[in-house]
Amino acid sequence: MPMSPYLAGLRAKVGSELLMLPSVCGCVFDASGRLLVARHGDVGLWAAPGGGLDPGERPEEAVVRELREELGVEVEVRGVIGVYGGPEFQTVYPNGHRCAYMIAVYGCALTWGVPEPDGDEITDYRWVTEEELAGLAMTPWSPRVLPEVFAWWRGQTR
């Protein structure tokens, strides 16, 4: 999906300067306790799926929308795992745009569908154990967040 009209309007005014952006991430587990991760087409790195909020959108609605758009699945939000930001949440995209994200991370349940990458934002997906994360080229923020995601999951399955 191309850049949102809102973000495109901001970029027209500030160019590639650093923007602070609110975003969401949806953490979905299968019955075996494996996490759904997606390969992002713009940077080629793996992360739990998610994306930016649109103006006026509730974060819970954004996470449901993002997983539908990127992977063609429907999810139900089960709870907030945490809200994160900091140096590892900053990125520079191939086009030079600089962003610093504040990410609200949600635990979600898959309610419908089999993941199918959109081929643009997401080029691949897989289900991984916590141990398998180390073998993936991941976003800089993933090692900060995903251990807490797996801890949340273990707490849900007791």
N, C-alpha and C positions, 0 to 999 in steps of 0.2 A: 504494500500500500504506500503510495507517495506521502510526502510530508503533509501534515494537516494544513488546511487553509490558515488556521490561527498561527501555527508555527512558521509557515511561509511568510505571513505578514510581519512577524517579529524579525525574521531573518532579513527581510527586505530593508528593515530599519537599522539593524545592528550588525549586519554582515556575519562574519564568523566569530564574533566576540562570544565570550563565555555566557551561557544562559543557564540559570537555575531552573530545573523543570521537575514538576511532580510526576511520579510514575507509579505503576503497580506491577506486581509480579504474582503469578498464580502457580502455586506448588501443588501438583496433583500426584498422588501415589496410586500404584496398582495394588492388587490383592496380595502381592508378594513383598510389598514395602519398597518397591523401586520408584524413584522419582522420575517424572517426565521432564526431560531437558530438550532444548531445541537449538539447532545451529543457526545463528543469525547471518543472513546473506550479506549484509554490508561489511561486517568485520570478520566473518568466518569463525567466530568463537561460540562456544556452547554456554547456555545459561537456562535457568527456568524461564518459561515464556512470560511475556508481559509487554508493557509499553506505556506511553504517555496518556495523560488525562486530557479530554477535550474540555473547553470552558463550560462550566455548569454541570459537568458530569460528576456523579458520586464515584468514589474510588471502587466500591464494590461492583458498580455497573461497568466501570472501565475494565476490570479484570475479566469479567464474563465476556465483554465485547472483544477484548484482545485475544483471548483463547479461541473464540469463535472465528475471528478474522484470520488469525495466523495459522491455526491448526484444524479448523472446522469441527470443533467439539463444543459441547455444552457442559458447563460446570456449575456447581453450587458452591458458594462461598461458605466455609465452615468456621472461619475465625481469622483474626489478625495474628500473625506470627511475630511481627515486629516492624518497625519503621527505621530505615537506615539512610545514612548519608556519610560524607567524608571524602577524603582524597581518592580512595579506591573507587568511588562512584563517579569520577570525572572521566570523560573520554574525548578524544578528538577523532572525528569521523574522516573517512578518506577524502571527503570534499573540503576538509579543513574546519568544519563547524565544531565548536567546542561546547560541551554540555556538562553540567554537574547535576546529577539526579538525586532526588530524595525519593526512595522507593518504599512504598507500603507493600509488605509481603503478606500474602494471604494463603492460608491452607484451603484447598478446594477439593471437592469430590467430582469425579467424572460422572455425569448423568446421562450422556448420550454421545455416540459417535466413536470413531477410531481416528486417531490423529492423522491428518493429511496436510503436510506443509503447503503453504500458499505459493511457494516457489519464488517469492520475492523477499519478503522480510525473513521468512524461515525456509531454509533449504533442506533440512533433515531433522529427524527427531529420534530419540531412543529413551528407553526406560533403564535407569542405572541405580545400582546400590551405592551407598556412601563410599565404599571402598573403590568403586570404579571411577569416581569423580577425578581421582588423581591422574588417570590416564587420558583425560580430555583437556584440550586447549580451551580454557574457560575465561570468561570475563574477569577482570581484576576483582570485582566485588563478590563473585561467587564463593571463594574460600572464606570470606567473612560471614556470609549469610547462610550458606547451605548446611553447615553443621548444626545451626540452630533450627533449621527446617527439619532435619532428620530427628533432632531431639523432640521437636513438637510432635512429629508423627509417632514416635515411640510412646509419648504421653497419651496420644489419642487411642492407641491400640491396646492399652492396659485394661 
